[in-house]
Amino acid sequence: MLATFGVFVAVVVYLSAQAYLAFPSPDTDNAVLPDVITEPASYESEVDAVLAQIDYDHPPAPRFVSYRIESGDTLGALLASFGTDERDINRVVTCRGECRKLHRLIPGSWLITRLSHDNRLLSIGQSLQYGQIRQYRFSPDGVEVSSTQLERHAIPAYKHVVIRDGESPISAALRVGGIKESTVLRATQILEYDIDFWRNVYPNDEFEIYFDQIFVDEEYVQDGDIYALRFTNRGRLHDAYLHADGMHYEADGSAIQKQFLKAPLQYKRISSNFSNARKHPILGYTRAHRGTDYAAPRGTPVRSTADGIVSRVVRNDRAAGNFLAVKHSNGFETRYLHLSGFAPGINKGTRVLRGSTIGYVGSTGYSTGPHLHYEVIKNGRHLNPLTVPNPSVESLEGTQKNIFLANVENYLDTIERFREQSLLAEPVAVAQ
């Protein structure tokens, strides 16, 4: 109770200090203001007692109406219950830009509205997480938004995870090892040009990750930058290190990003490989299977494996069902068959980026179950998607490379200190 009261009083004091800095309503300059600040019935009894004892030696600020957000509340309804002028309610409900954040009402947080004597809206204050306050000041010229700044602290962290026989994929191992799911996703995205994390993870593979954890007032908020990532896959090291440009590179400055992703989706298994002679499960005769079939649940997002332009979008083809093709640089084209549907905005001529969603897994056309048939063609010739050559995009050169190499040395020294000081987590065995 005392903690809640303290937070509330802090919010009121902050907004009171801002009261005379706010834009005045154009018709309140000569108005006679009330002698006391009025508060709604939702106030805690202690707050009423404190405010009642304040002795003002000047005209008080316009009245505050304070409310603690509950589930199901809407901004328009709350402002109306405070007695706010309807013109201002409409203005807030239809506002754009930063003002739209006002509609994100978080149950348990405070909404403090400041009104003039004639119920015109002067400002709204929101209490946010970690003691932050955001204030919206309204004037005839617009809305001014300001926020208190949070003091954030970055603390280095290091984790080491070993995958054991019969365990779940690397992402689960990372989570059990004390790393947030968002960081797991970033880690897999950094290395997904070389590692297929749904197919090529094996027992005794190891992950090392050196990253920041962000704290506000001693409270953990989120994970920060990933400085170093080292994945040993069947004895082969794949590593990535952060450069000043925000990108990750291999230890020698070579680019990690390749033209193509290793896989176009998150799948359960490969149900059929590339083959020059495969018996078709529906047609019954043997013919070439010039792609890879990825079995996955219906609706699984399908990604473009490289930057390019959509060259074909076909619906309800007798054999391929819903399918599309994307043309890429260097004479490459990729094709995606048996889709349940296409992502919004995907049409012939649409430019797509590597990793962007272009469709969804289905079982249209000649198909015995939900899967994606994926093809890679170079200069008219079909290639095996699992072994297609995958050129790097760019590497560091000159001064930038020298800066990067010095940073890599620092990263590795820091990791070694973590090991020597026994500050690292023990290797984690992940149970199914």
C-alpha positions in Angstrom: 0.0 0.0 0.0 2.8 2.4 0.9 4.7 1.6 -2.3 1.6 2.3 -4.4 1.0 5.5 -2.5 4.6 6.6 -3.0 4.5 6.0 -6.8 1.3 7.9 -7.1 2.6 10.9 -5.1 5.7 11.0 -7.2 3.6 11.2 -10.4 1.4 14.0 -8.9 4.5 16.0 -7.8 6.1 15.7 -11.2 3.0 16.8 -13.1 2.4 19.6 -10.6 5.8 20.9 -11.2 5.0 21.1 -14.9 1.6 22.7 -14.4 2.5 26.3 -15.1 4.7 25.3 -18.0 1.8 23.7 -19.9 0.1 25.5 -22.8 -2.9 27.4 -21.3 -6.4 27.1 -22.7 -7.0 30.3 -24.8 -10.1 31.2 -22.7 -8.6 30.7 -19.2 -6.2 33.7 -18.9 -8.7 35.8 -16.9 -10.7 33.0 -15.5 -11.2 32.7 -11.7 -9.8 29.3 -10.7 -11.3 27.2 -7.9 -9.6 27.5 -4.5 -8.8 23.8 -4.2 -7.7 20.9 -6.4 -10.5 18.5 -6.8 -9.8 14.8 -7.0 -12.0 11.8 -8.1 -13.5 9.3 -5.7 -11.0 6.7 -6.9 -8.2 8.4 -4.9 -6.7 6.5 -2.0 -7.8 7.9 1.4 -4.2 8.9 2.2 -3.9 11.0 -0.9 -7.0 12.9 0.0 -5.6 13.6 3.4 -2.3 14.9 2.0 -3.9 17.2 -0.6 -6.4 18.6 1.9 -3.5 19.9 4.1 -1.7 21.8 1.3 -1.8 25.6 2.0 -1.7 27.4 -1.3 -0.3 31.0 -1.3 -1.1 31.4 -5.0 -3.9 30.5 -7.3 -3.8 26.7 -7.6 -3.1 24.9 -10.9 -6.2 23.6 -12.8 -7.7 20.5 -11.3 -6.3 17.1 -11.6 -8.4 14.0 -12.3 -6.5 10.9 -11.5 -7.4 7.3 -12.3 -5.8 3.9 -12.0 -6.3 1.9 -15.2 -8.3 -1.3 -15.1 -8.7 -4.0 -17.7 -11.2 -3.1 -20.4 -10.9 0.7 -19.9 -10.8 2.9 -23.1 -9.4 6.4 -23.3 -12.5 8.0 -24.7 -14.8 6.6 -22.0 -12.4 7.6 -19.2 -12.1 11.2 -20.5 -15.9 11.5 -20.7 -16.2 10.2 -17.1 -13.8 12.9 -16.0 -16.1 15.6 -17.5 -13.7 16.5 -20.3 -15.1 18.8 -23.0 -16.4 16.7 -25.9 -14.3 18.6 -28.5 -11.1 17.6 -26.7 -12.2 14.0 -26.4 -12.7 13.8 -30.1 -9.3 15.5 -30.6 -7.5 12.9 -28.5 -9.4 9.9 -29.9 -8.5 10.8 -33.4 -4.9 12.1 -32.8 -2.0 10.7 -34.8 1.7 10.1 -34.3 3.1 10.0 -30.8 -0.3 10.8 -29.4 -1.6 7.4 -30.4 0.5 5.9 -27.6 -2.1 7.4 -25.2 -4.5 4.6 -26.3 -2.2 1.9 -24.9 -3.7 1.7 -21.4 -1.8 -0.6 -19.1 -3.8 -2.0 -16.3 -2.4 -0.9 -12.9 -0.8 2.3 -14.3 -2.0 5.8 -13.5 -3.7 8.2 -15.9 -3.6 11.8 -14.6 -5.7 14.3 -16.5 -5.3 18.1 -16.0 -8.4 20.2 -16.9 -9.2 23.9 -16.9 -12.1 25.4 -14.9 -14.4 24.9 -17.9 -13.2 21.3 -18.5 -10.9 22.0 -21.5 -8.1 19.5 -21.6 -4.7 20.9 -20.8 -2.5 17.8 -20.3 -2.5 14.0 -19.7 0.2 12.2 -17.8 0.8 8.5 -18.0 2.8 6.5 -15.5 4.9 3.8 -17.3 7.2 1.0 -16.3 10.2 1.5 -14.0 8.9 4.9 -12.8 8.9 6.6 -16.2 6.3 9.3 -16.8 5.1 10.5 -20.2 3.2 13.8 -20.5 1.0 15.1 -23.3 0.4 18.9 -23.3 -2.4 20.2 -25.5 -2.6 23.6 -27.1 -4.4 25.1 -30.1 -1.2 24.5 -32.1 -0.8 20.8 -31.4 0.4 18.3 -28.9 3.7 18.3 -27.1 5.0 15.0 -25.8 7.7 14.7 -23.1 9.1 11.8 -21.0 11.3 11.4 -18.0 14.5 9.7 -19.0 15.4 6.2 -17.6 18.9 5.6 -16.4 19.8 2.3 -18.1 22.8 0.2 -17.2 24.3 -2.5 -19.4 26.0 -5.4 -17.6 28.0 -7.9 -19.7 26.8 -11.5 -19.6 28.2 -14.8 -20.9 26.5 -18.2 -21.4 27.8 -21.6 -22.5 25.3 -24.3 -23.5 26.0 -27.9 -24.6 23.4 -29.9 -26.5 23.1 -33.5 -25.3 21.8 -36.6 -27.0 18.0 -36.6 -27.3 17.6 -33.0 -26.4 15.5 -30.3 -28.0 16.9 -27.8 -30.5 19.4 -25.1 -29.7 16.8 -22.4 -29.1 15.4 -24.4 -26.2 18.9 -24.9 -24.8 19.6 -21.2 -24.9 16.4 -20.3 -23.1 17.0 -22.9 -20.4 20.5 -21.4 -20.2 19.1 -18.1 -19.0 18.9 -16.3 -22.4 15.6 -14.6 -23.4 13.7 -15.9 -26.4 14.2 -12.6 -28.3 17.9 -13.1 -28.0 17.7 -16.7 -29.1 15.9 -15.5 -32.2 18.5 -12.9 -32.9 21.3 -15.4 -32.4 19.8 -17.9 -34.9 19.2 -15.1 -37.4 22.8 -14.1 -37.3 24.0 -17.6 -38.2 21.1 -18.9 -40.3 23.1 -18.3 -43.5 25.4 -21.2 -42.6 23.4 -23.3 -40.1 19.9 -24.7 -40.7 18.7 -24.7 -37.1 15.8 -27.0 -37.8 18.0 -29.7 -39.4 21.7 -29.4 -38.6 21.9 -29.4 -34.8 23.5 -32.4 -33.2 24.3 -33.8 -29.8 27.5 -32.2 -28.3 27.1 -29.1 -30.4 28.0 -26.1 -28.2 26.9 -22.4 -28.0 28.8 -19.6 -26.4 27.3 -16.1 -26.4 28.7 -12.8 -24.9 26.0 -10.1 -24.7 24.6 -7.3 -22.6 21.8 -7.4 -20.1 20.0 -4.1 -19.5 18.9 -2.9 -16.0 16.9 0.1 -14.8 17.2 0.9 -11.1 18.6 -2.6 -10.4 15.7 -4.2 -12.2 16.3 -6.4 -15.3 14.6 -5.0 -18.4 15.9 -6.9 -21.5 18.9 -8.3 -23.3 21.1 -5.9 -25.3 23.7 -6.2 -28.0 25.2 -9.6 -28.9 29.0 -9.0 -29.0 30.2 -12.5 -29.8 28.5 -15.7 -30.8 30.4 -19.0 -31.2 28.6 -22.2 -32.3 30.5 -25.4 -32.7 28.5 -27.6 -35.0 29.8 -31.2 -35.4 33.3 -29.9 -34.5 33.3 -27.0 -36.9 33.3 -23.5 -35.4 30.9 -20.9 -36.8 31.5 -17.5 -35.1 30.2 -14.0 -35.3 31.3 -10.7 -33.8 29.7 -7.3 -33.6 31.1 -4.3 -35.6 30.5 -0.6 -35.2 28.1 -0.7 -38.1 25.7 -2.9 -36.1 26.4 -5.9 -38.3 28.1 -9.2 -37.4 31.1 -10.6 -39.2 33.4 -13.7 -39.0 36.6 -13.4 -37.0 38.6 -12.3 -40.0 36.1 -9.6 -41.1 34.4 -11.8 -43.7 30.7 -11.3 -44.2 28.4 -13.7 -42.5 25.4 -12.7 -44.6 25.1 -14.7 -47.8 22.8 -14.2 -50.7 20.5 -17.0 -49.6 19.1 -18.2 -46.3 19.7 -21.9 -45.5 15.9 -22.6 -45.3 12.7 -20.7 -46.4 10.7 -21.6 -43.3 10.7 -23.3 -39.8 9.9 -26.9 -40.6 9.4 -30.2 -38.9 11.3 -32.4 -41.4 12.4 -32.8 -45.0 9.8 -35.1 -46.5 11.4 -35.4 -49.9 14.9 -34.4 -51.2 16.1 -33.2 -54.6 16.3 -36.1 -57.0 16.6 -36.8 -60.7 14.3 -39.9 -60.3 11.6 -40.1 -57.7 8.3 -42.0 -57.8 5.6 -39.4 -57.5 3.2 -40.2 -54.6 0.1 -39.2 -56.5 0.9 -39.7 -60.2 2.5 -43.1 -59.5 5.3 -42.9 -62.1 9.0 -41.9 -61.7 10.2 -38.5 -62.7 12.7 -35.8 -61.5 11.9 -34.0 -58.2 13.7 -30.7 -58.7 13.3 -29.2 -55.3 13.1 -29.9 -51.6 9.9 -30.6 -49.7 9.7 -29.2 -46.2 6.9 -30.7 -44.1 5.4 -28.0 -41.8 2.0 -27.2 -40.3 -0.5 -25.5 -42.5 -0.2 -21.7 -42.2 3.5 -21.7 -41.3 5.1 -18.5 -42.8 7.2 -19.0 -45.9 10.1 -16.5 -46.3 11.9 -15.3 -49.4 15.4 -16.8 -49.1 17.0 -13.8 -50.9 16.3 -10.2 -52.0 14.5 -10.1 -55.3 11.4 -9.3 -57.3 8.3 -11.5 -57.5 8.1 -12.7 -61.1 5.1 -15.0 -61.0 2.0 -15.3 -58.7 -0.3 -18.2 -59.7 -3.4 -19.4 -58.0 -4.9 -22.9 -58.2 -2.5 -24.4 -60.7 -3.6 -28.0 -61.2 -0.2 -29.5 -60.0 1.6 -26.7 -58.1 -1.5 -25.2 -56.4 -0.9 -21.7 -55.2 2.7 -20.8 -56.1 5.0 -17.9 -56.7 8.5 -17.3 -58.1 11.1 -14.7 -57.1 13.9 -13.5 -59.4 17.2 -12.6 -57.7 20.6 -11.3 -58.8 23.4 -13.4 -60.3 20.8 -15.3 -62.5 19.0 -17.0 -59.6 15.3 -17.7 -59.2 13.5 -19.4 -56.4 10.0 -21.0 -56.5 7.6 -21.8 -53.7 4.7 -24.3 -54.4 1.6 -25.7 -52.7 0.9 -22.5 -50.6 -2.3 -22.0 -48.8 -2.1 -18.4 -49.6 0.1 -15.3 -50.2 1.2 -12.7 -47.8 -0.5 -9.3 -48.0 0.9 -7.1 -50.7 2.6 -9.9 -52.7 1.9 -9.4 -56.4 3.9 -9.7 -59.6 6.5 -7.0 -59.5 6.6 -6.7 -55.7 10.2 -6.2 -54.4 10.9 -8.6 -51.4 13.7 -8.7 -48.9 15.6 -11.7 -47.7 13.7 -13.2 -44.8 10.4 -11.4 -45.5 7.2 -13.5 -45.4 5.8 -14.1 -48.9 3.2 -16.9 -48.3 2.0 -19.7 -46.0 2.4 -23.4 -46.1 -0.6 -25.3 -47.6 -1.4 -28.5 -49.5 -2.8 -27.1 -52.7 -2.3 -28.9 -56.1 -0.8 -32.3 -56.2 0.0 -32.7 -52.5 -0.5 -35.5 -49.9 -0.2 -33.1 -46.9 0.9 -29.7 -45.8 4.4 -28.9 -47.0 6.4 -26.4 -49.1 8.1 -27.5 -52.3 11.1 -25.2 -52.7 13.2 -24.8 -55.9 16.4 -23.0 -56.8 17.2 -22.3 -60.4 20.3 -20.6 -61.8 20.4 -19.5 -65.4 17.5 -22.0 -66.2 19.1 -25.0 -64.5 17.7 -26.5 -61.3 20.0 -26.8 -58.3 19.8 -28.8 -55.1 18.6 -26.2 -52.5 20.5 -27.9 -49.8 23.9 -27.7 -51.6 23.5 -24.5 -53.7 26.6 -22.3 -53.8 25.9 -19.3 -51.5 28.2 -16.3 -52.1 28.8 -13.8 -49.3 27.4 -10.3 -49.6 30.2 -8.0 -48.4 33.3 -8.2 -46.2 35.2 -5.5 -44.2 38.2 -3.9 -45.8 40.9 -1.4 -44.9 40.5 0.8 -41.7 37.1 -0.8 -40.8 38.6 -4.2 -40.9 41.5 -3.2 -38.6 39.0 -1.6 -36.1 37.0 -4.8 -36.2 39.9 -7.1 -35.7 40.9 -5.1 -32.6 37.4 -5.4 -31.2 37.4 -9.2 -31.8 40.5 -9.5 -29.8 38.8 -7.6 -26.9 35.7 -9.8 -27.2 37.8 -13.0 -26.9 39.8 -11.6 -24.0 36.6 -10.8 -22.2 35.2 -14.3 -22.8 38.4 -15.7 -21.5 38.2 -13.7 -18.3 34.6 -14.9 -17.8 35.9 -18.4 -18.0 38.8 -17.9 -15.7 36.8 -16.1 -13.1 34.2 -18.9 -13.2 31.4 -16.3 -13.8 29.9 -18.3 -16.6 26.9 -20.6 -16.3 27.7 -24.3 -16.2 26.9 -26.1 -19.5 23.2 -26.7 -19.5 21.6 -30.1 -20.3 18.2 -29.5 -21.8 15.5 -32.1 -21.0 12.7 -32.8 -23.4 
